[in-house]
């Protein structure tokens, strides 16, 4: 089934689990650790589940329902996304604003989308520190760099990765813009040990050797590459933003709509990356597919 919108409501996810996931209502009740009557009410009486159960429904949806065909269908229907972004200034500016706001907000920025828009336009933003302004302007400039370089079949190399980081971290000299980290970093969203600073160049060499090989399942490969980049965590700061810019580059170079991961997705996003630590990438692939649909809607002039 081709879904026409995201995010899906809990009821729609439950229906998809029954229809496409091959589960029965009794199995859903068991997996969600609720009684059969609860499932009946959610499906037939428009009763909404508790937020905790809602997250569990989302996890099951991502485990059992494959959204990759959705991404492939959107690729065929959209046309050339690079051409659309380059030729339609209004859509390009809207996408740049949305991605800049959400990508920075995922990393903890306190800027609102309106404040982000003012910063990008060079206007004064009251009550914000200079570094907050820099983050918005820098990310916008990094998107300009992506659009200047990306084309069909574009090949990512180390020079491109370091250039993106140098733009994202411009004016943050203590973060070594455009250079790999020289020491250890601590992450709060994973228990997996990061490679040492000495291992980073070798790990990045291995990633870049494979990053332009997409195989028969490009979206799954791109999601996997994103995980691998974040697992290496090659920089002192800016890894998430650069990683999402690389994902954008890969998608556009292969003709897919751009992925738009939102602030509201932060919990699910970190959860999906955490599942990757266990070798399970289903959640991350599904999240990328959902983000592609939002990017498709935005490029079609619809509400993303």
C-alpha positions in Angstrom: 0.0 0.0 0.0 1.3 3.5 -0.8 0.7 5.8 2.2 -0.3 9.4 1.3 0.7 11.0 4.5 2.9 10.8 7.6 2.9 10.6 10.5 0.4 7.8 10.5 -2.1 7.7 13.4 -1.9 4.7 15.8 -5.1 3.3 14.2 -3.5 3.4 10.8 -0.4 1.6 12.0 -2.5 -1.1 13.7 -4.5 -1.6 10.5 -1.2 -1.9 8.5 0.1 -4.4 11.0 -3.0 -6.5 10.4 -3.1 -6.0 6.7 0.6 -6.0 5.7 2.4 -7.3 8.7 0.3 -10.5 8.8 -0.5 -10.2 12.5 -3.9 -11.1 14.1 -5.6 -9.0 16.7 -4.8 -11.5 19.3 -1.2 -11.4 18.4 -1.2 -7.6 18.6 -2.7 -7.7 22.0 0.0 -10.2 23.2 2.9 -8.1 21.6 1.5 -4.9 23.1 0.9 -6.6 26.5 -2.8 -5.5 26.6 -6.1 -7.4 26.4 -8.0 -8.1 23.2 -10.7 -5.5 24.1 -8.1 -2.7 24.1 -7.1 -3.5 20.6 -10.7 -3.7 19.5 -11.4 -0.2 21.0 -8.4 1.3 19.3 -9.4 -0.1 15.9 -13.2 0.2 16.1 -14.1 2.9 18.7 -11.5 5.6 17.9 -10.1 5.2 21.4 -6.4 6.4 21.5 -3.8 4.3 23.3 -1.6 5.6 26.1 1.6 7.4 24.9 3.8 4.5 26.1 1.7 2.0 24.1 1.7 4.4 21.1 5.5 4.2 21.0 5.3 0.4 21.2 2.8 0.4 18.3 5.3 2.5 16.3 8.1 0.1 17.1 6.0 -2.9 15.9 5.0 -1.0 12.7 8.6 -0.4 11.8 9.5 -4.0 12.5 6.7 -5.6 10.4 5.7 -3.1 7.7 8.2 -2.4 4.9 8.0 1.2 3.7 10.8 0.9 1.1 8.3 0.5 -1.8 6.8 3.9 -0.8 10.2 5.6 -1.2 10.7 3.9 -4.6 7.3 5.0 -5.8 8.0 8.6 -4.7 11.3 8.6 -6.6 9.5 7.6 -9.8 6.7 10.1 -9.4 8.6 13.2 -8.4 11.1 13.8 -11.2 14.6 15.2 -10.6 14.7 16.5 -7.0 18.0 18.4 -7.7 16.4 20.3 -10.6 13.3 21.1 -8.5 15.4 22.5 -5.7 17.7 24.5 -8.0 14.9 26.0 -10.1 12.2 26.7 -7.6 13.5 29.3 -5.2 10.5 29.3 -2.9 10.6 25.5 -2.4 14.3 25.6 -1.9 14.1 28.3 0.7 11.3 26.4 2.5 13.2 23.2 2.5 16.5 24.9 3.7 14.5 26.5 6.6 12.8 23.3 7.6 15.9 21.2 7.5 18.1 23.9 9.3 15.6 24.3 12.1 14.9 20.6 12.7 18.5 19.4 12.3 19.7 22.0 14.8 16.8 21.5 17.1 17.5 17.7 17.2 21.0 18.6 18.5 19.5 20.9 21.2 19.2 24.3 19.6 16.6 26.6 21.4 15.9 28.6 18.2 12.3 28.6 17.0 11.6 28.2 13.3 10.8 31.9 13.1 14.1 32.9 14.8 15.9 30.5 12.5 14.4 32.2 9.5 15.4 35.7 10.8 19.0 34.5 11.4 19.3 33.0 7.9 18.0 36.3 6.5 20.7 38.3 8.4 18.1 39.9 10.7 18.6 40.6 14.4 17.3 37.8 16.7 16.5 39.1 20.2 17.5 37.1 23.2 19.8 34.6 21.4 23.5 34.1 21.9 25.9 34.6 18.9 26.6 30.8 18.8 22.9 30.1 18.3 22.8 32.5 15.3 26.0 30.9 13.9 24.5 27.4 14.1 21.5 28.5 12.0 23.5 30.4 9.4 26.2 27.7 9.2 23.7 25.0 8.5 22.0 27.0 5.8 25.4 27.7 4.2 26.1 23.9 4.3 22.9 23.3 2.4 24.1 25.8 -0.2 27.3 23.8 -0.4 25.3 20.6 -0.9 23.3 22.1 -3.7 26.4 23.5 -5.4 28.1 20.2 -5.5 25.4 17.5 -5.7 24.4 16.0 -9.1 23.1 12.7 -10.3 25.7 10.1 -9.6 27.7 12.4 -7.3 30.4 10.6 -5.4 31.1 11.5 -1.8 34.8 11.7 -0.8 36.7 12.8 2.3 37.2 16.3 0.9 33.5 16.7 0.7 32.8 15.4 4.2 35.5 17.7 5.7 34.2 20.7 3.7 30.6 20.2 5.1 32.0 20.0 8.6 34.1 23.1 8.1 30.9 25.0 7.1 28.7 23.6 9.8 31.2 24.4 12.5 32.5 27.7 11.1 33.4 30.1 13.9 33.5 27.2 16.4 37.3 27.0 16.4 37.5 24.8 19.5 35.6 22.1 17.6 38.2 21.8 14.9 36.1 22.8 11.8 37.0 20.5 8.9 39.2 18.2 10.9 38.6 14.9 12.6 38.5 14.8 16.4 41.8 14.4 18.2 40.4 13.1 21.4 37.6 11.2 23.0 33.9 12.3 23.1 31.1 11.1 25.4 27.6 10.3 24.0 24.5 10.2 26.1 22.3 8.4 23.6 24.3 5.2 23.3 26.3 2.8 25.4 28.3 1.6 22.5 32.0 2.5 22.7 33.2 5.0 20.0 36.4 4.4 18.1 39.5 6.2 19.5 40.7 9.4 17.7 43.5 7.3 16.3 41.0 4.9 14.7 38.8 7.6 13.2 40.8 8.2 9.9 40.9 4.5 9.2 37.2 4.0 10.0 36.3 6.9 7.8 38.4 5.5 5.0 36.5 2.2 5.2 33.1 4.0 5.2 34.0 6.2 2.2 35.3 3.2 0.3 31.7 1.8 0.4 29.5 4.9 0.7 29.0 5.3 -3.1 28.0 1.7 -3.6 24.2 1.4 -3.2 23.3 -2.1 -4.4 19.8 -3.2 -5.1 18.3 -1.5 -2.0 19.6 2.1 -2.0 17.4 3.5 0.8 18.4 0.7 3.2 22.1 1.2 2.2 21.8 5.0 2.8 20.2 4.4 6.3 23.0 1.9 7.1 25.6 4.4 6.0 24.1 7.1 8.2 24.3 4.7 11.2 27.9 3.9 10.4 28.9 7.5 10.2 27.3 8.3 13.5 28.9 5.2 15.1 32.3 6.5 14.0 31.5 10.0 15.3 34.5 11.5 13.5 34.2 15.0 14.9 34.1 16.7 18.2 30.8 18.3 17.3 28.4 18.5 14.4 28.3 14.8 13.7 24.5 14.6 13.5 24.1 17.6 11.3 26.9 16.5 8.9 25.5 13.0 8.9 22.1 14.2 7.9 23.6 16.4 5.2 25.5 13.3 3.8 22.2 11.4 3.8 20.6 14.3 1.9 23.5 14.2 -0.6 23.1 10.5 -1.1 19.4 10.6 -1.6 19.5 13.5 -4.1 22.3 11.9 -6.1 20.2 8.8 -6.5 17.1 10.7 -7.5 15.1 10.4 -4.2 13.3 13.2 -2.5 15.3 14.7 0.4 14.7 13.2 3.9 13.3 15.6 6.5 13.8 14.3 10.0 11.9 16.5 12.4 12.4 17.5 16.0 9.3 15.5 16.9 11.2 12.4 15.6 14.1 12.8 18.0 13.2 10.0 20.4 12.4 7.6 17.5 15.6 8.7 15.7 17.9 8.0 18.6 16.0 4.8 19.3 16.5 3.7 15.7 20.2 4.5 15.9 20.4 2.5 19.2 18.8 -0.5 17.5 21.6 -0.2 14.9 24.0 -0.9 17.8 22.4 -4.3 18.0 22.6 -4.9 14.2 18.9 -4.1 13.6 18.3 -1.4 11.0 14.6 -1.8 10.3 13.6 1.1 12.5 16.2 3.4 10.9 15.2 2.3 7.3 11.6 3.0 8.1 12.4 6.4 9.6 14.3 7.4 6.5 11.4 6.3 4.3 9.0 8.4 6.4 11.4 11.4 6.1 11.6 10.9 2.4 7.8 11.1 2.2 7.9 14.4 4.1 10.6 15.7 1.7 8.4 14.6 -1.3 5.4 16.5 0.1 7.5 19.6 0.6 8.8 19.5 -3.0 5.3 19.1 -4.2 4.3 22.2 -2.4 2.3 20.4 0.2 2.6 20.6 4.0 5.5 18.4 5.1 
